């Protein structure tokens, strides 16, 4: 979802990133309902050239479905223009 956000906002494309080098760290996970959790992840994308692209992604998940809500993406560090 975060890659799609970057693509839709003209910040990066799948071809401009080294997706195999993507680093994801779960910052928080809180139970907000029966079998429903709010998760916050820091995602760092490595581009083919230039500095990393870093986002925070917030979404709700359950044991049955990893995306129970829309994913909210906050860009922390974007590539230079």
C-alpha positions in Angstrom: 0.0 0.0 0.0 2.8 2.4 0.8 4.5 1.8 -2.6 1.1 2.5 -4.3 0.9 5.8 -2.3 4.4 6.8 -3.4 3.5 6.0 -7.0 0.1 7.8 -6.9 1.8 10.9 -5.5 4.7 10.9 -8.0 7.3 10.3 -5.3 8.6 7.0 -6.6 7.8 4.0 -8.9 8.4 0.3 -8.4 11.1 0.5 -11.0 12.9 3.4 -9.2 13.1 1.4 -5.9 15.1 -1.6 -4.8 12.1 -3.3 -3.3 14.1 -6.3 -2.1 16.0 -3.9 0.2 12.8 -2.4 1.8 13.0 -2.3 5.6 9.9 -2.5 7.7 9.8 -1.9 11.4 6.6 -2.3 13.4 6.5 0.7 15.8 3.3 -0.1 17.6 0.4 -2.5 17.7 -2.6 -1.9 19.9 -5.8 -3.9 20.3 -8.7 -1.6 19.4 -11.5 -4.3 19.3 -12.1 -8.0 19.4 -9.5 -9.4 17.0 -8.8 -5.9 15.6 -5.4 -4.2 16.0 -4.1 -0.8 14.9 -0.6 -1.1 13.6 2.0 1.5 12.9 5.0 0.7 10.7 8.0 2.6 9.6 8.9 1.7 6.1 12.2 2.7 4.5 12.6 2.3 0.7 16.0 2.2 -1.0 15.9 3.9 -4.4 18.3 3.0 -7.2 20.0 6.3 -6.6 19.7 9.1 -4.0 18.6 9.1 -0.4 16.1 6.7 1.1 12.4 7.3 1.1 10.8 6.8 4.5 7.1 6.6 5.4 5.0 5.8 8.4 2.0 3.6 7.6 -1.0 3.2 9.9 -3.6 0.5 9.4 -6.0 -1.8 11.2 -5.6 -5.6 10.9 -7.1 -8.8 12.3 -6.0 -12.4 12.4 -8.1 -13.0 9.2 -7.2 -9.9 7.2 -4.1 -7.8 7.1 -5.9 -4.7 6.0 -9.2 -4.1 7.7 -9.1 -0.3 7.0 -7.6 2.1 4.6 -3.9 2.6 5.1 -2.9 6.1 6.1 0.6 6.9 4.8 2.8 9.8 6.2 5.9 10.7 4.2 8.8 11.3 6.6 11.6 11.6 4.1 11.0 12.0 0.4 13.4 12.0 -2.5 14.8 15.4 -3.6 13.0 17.1 -6.5 
